Amino acid sequence: MSQISPAALVVAALALGGGIAAGGYFVGQTMVNREHVNTADVKGLSERMVESDQAIWQIGFKVSNADLKAGYAEVETNAAAIRAFLARNGFDGAAVTAGQTSVTENEFRDSNGVLTEKSYDIVGTVNVTTGDVKAVDAAYQKLGELIAQGLLLTDSQPRYLFTGLNAVKPDMLREATENARIAAGEFAKNAGITVGSIRSATQGGFEVHDLNSGDYGTDDRSIAKQVRVVTTVTFYLN
């Protein structure tokens, strides 16, 4: 195995500036270790567009009442209205559960600090967990029906999750490694050398994001998702 000259490496690096095969990109300068082994560190990218397969929908609502007991009764009425709404849209049984209820006591005092009035804010939730994400999305568009009934809704936007990561991992890792080899091949071709076997490889973490969410987007508000993984592969160069 012959050592690669510095001049050849400079030529290769300049040639790579014009573009490398999609999915892989050269990140480490070819290096010579004590045993005079030439290697190149290359990153390979793989991406998949997938759809969420689970929806978690928490419909929150708020009740204000000067009488705590009457307020709780109103909470029960509102929860029943939400359950009826969900049943009309195909959600009932184990898919629908009651969430936690919290109470905040409000005190109003005059300028002398004397208590003049007391009221209670009660927040309740009804939760939906299902794999029918499209049905949840359709029902969410009809949430105005509950508002029309006089319910004061709080945060009620569904969360959409992708749980099938294990099914796509093998193919994506294979593709990322192949893309890394393509990129290494481009480097080697411009340097007048060939790519050998893999010396070592490390896998980055799999990332699942909302499609087109941008740098400051969320990861659970869109049904459409993008799965991404980057592998770092060290190849021998001949």
Residue pairs with C-beta under 8 A, 6 or more apart in sequence:
1 36
1 37
1 38
1 238
3 32
3 36
3 38
4 30
4 32
4 38
4 191
4 193
4 237
8 191
8 192
8 193
9 29
9 30
9 191
11 190
11 191
12 30
12 187
12 188
12 190
12 191
13 29
15 190
16 26
16 186
16 187
16 190
20 26
20 183
20 186
20 187
21 179
21 182
21 183
21 185
21 186
22 179
23 44
23 45
23 46
23 175
23 176
23 178
23 179
23 182
23 183
24 42
24 43
24 44
24 45
24 179
24 180
24 181
24 182
24 183
24 184
25 42
25 43
25 45
25 183
26 40
26 41
26 42
26 43
26 183
26 184
26 186
26 187
27 41
27 42
27 43
27 232
28 40
28 41
28 42
28 234
30 38
30 39
30 40
30 187
30 191
30 237
31 38
31 39
32 38
33 39
37 236
38 193
38 236
38 237
38 238
39 199
39 234
39 235
39 236
39 237
40 184
40 187
40 188
40 195
40 234
40 235
40 237
41 232
41 233
41 234
42 180
42 181
42 183
42 184
42 187
42 232
42 233
42 234
42 235
43 180
43 183
43 230
43 231
43 232
43 233
44 175
44 176
44 177
44 178
44 179
44 180
44 181
44 182
44 183
44 230
44 231
44 233
45 176
45 179
45 228
45 229
45 230
46 172
46 173
46 175
46 176
46 179
46 228
46 229
46 230
46 231
47 226
47 227
47 228
48 168
48 172
48 226
48 227
48 228
49 211
49 224
49 225
49 226
49 227
50 162
50 164
50 168
50 224
50 225
50 226
50 227
51 133
51 162
51 223
51 224
51 225
52 133
52 160
52 161
52 162
52 222
52 223
52 224
52 225
53 131
53 133
53 161
53 162
53 163
53 164
54 129
54 130
54 131
54 133
54 160
54 161
54 162
54 163
55 128
55 129
55 130
55 131
55 132
55 133
55 136
55 137
55 158
55 159
55 160
55 161
56 127
56 128
56 129
56 158
56 159
56 161
57 127
57 128
57 129
57 130
57 136
57 139
57 140
57 156
57 158
57 159
58 99
58 125
58 126
58 127
58 128
58 155
58 156
58 159
59 82
59 125
59 126
59 127
59 128
59 143
59 146
59 153
59 156
60 99
60 123
60 124
60 125
60 153
60 154
60 155
60 156
61 75
61 78
61 79
61 82
61 123
61 124
61 125
61 146
61 151
61 152
61 153
61 154
62 121
62 122
62 123
62 152
62 153
62 154
63 71
63 74
63 75
63 78
63 121
63 122
63 123
63 124
63 152
64 71
64 119
64 120
64 121
64 122
65 71
65 74
65 119
65 120
65 122
66 117
66 118
66 119
66 120
67 120
68 103
68 120
71 103
71 120
71 122
72 122
74 122
75 101
75 122
75 124
78 124
78 151
79 98
79 124
79 126
81 146
81 149
81 151
82 126
82 146
82 151
83 92
83 96
83 126
85 139
85 142
85 145
85 146
86 92
86 96
86 126
86 128
86 139
89 135
89 138
89 139
89 142
90 132
90 135
90 139
91 128
91 130
91 135
91 136
91 139
95 128
95 129
95 130
96 126
96 127
96 128
97 126
97 127
97 129
98 124
98 125
98 126
98 127
99 124
99 125
99 126
99 127
100 125
101 122
101 123
101 124
101 125
102 122
102 123
103 120
103 121
103 122
103 123
104 120
104 121
104 122
104 123
105 118
105 119
105 120
106 118
106 119
106 120
106 121
107 115
107 117
107 118
108 115
108 116
108 117
108 118
108 119
109 115
109 116
110 116
123 154
128 136
128 158
130 136
133 158
133 160
133 223
134 223
136 158
136 160
137 158
137 223
140 156
140 157
140 158
143 153
143 156
146 153
147 153
157 221
158 221
159 220
159 221
160 220
160 221
160 222
160 223
160 225
161 220
162 208
162 225
162 227
165 206
165 208
165 227
168 227
169 206
169 229
172 206
172 227
172 229
173 203
173 229
173 231
176 229
176 230
176 231
177 198
177 201
177 231
177 233
180 231
180 232
180 233
180 235
181 195
181 233
181 235
184 195
184 233
184 235
184 237
185 195
188 194
188 195
188 237
191 237
193 237
193 238
194 237
194 238
195 235
195 236
195 237
195 238
196 235
196 236
196 237
196 238
197 235
197 236
198 233
198 234
198 235
198 236
199 234
199 235
199 236
200 233
200 234
201 231
201 232
201 233
201 234
202 231
202 232
203 229
203 231
204 229
204 230
204 231
204 232
205 229
206 227
206 228
206 229
207 227
207 228
207 229
208 219
208 225
208 226
208 227
208 228
209 217
209 219
209 225
209 226
209 228
210 217
210 218
210 219
210 220
210 221
210 222
210 224
210 225
210 226
211 222
211 224
211 225
211 226
212 222
212 224
213 219
213 221
213 222
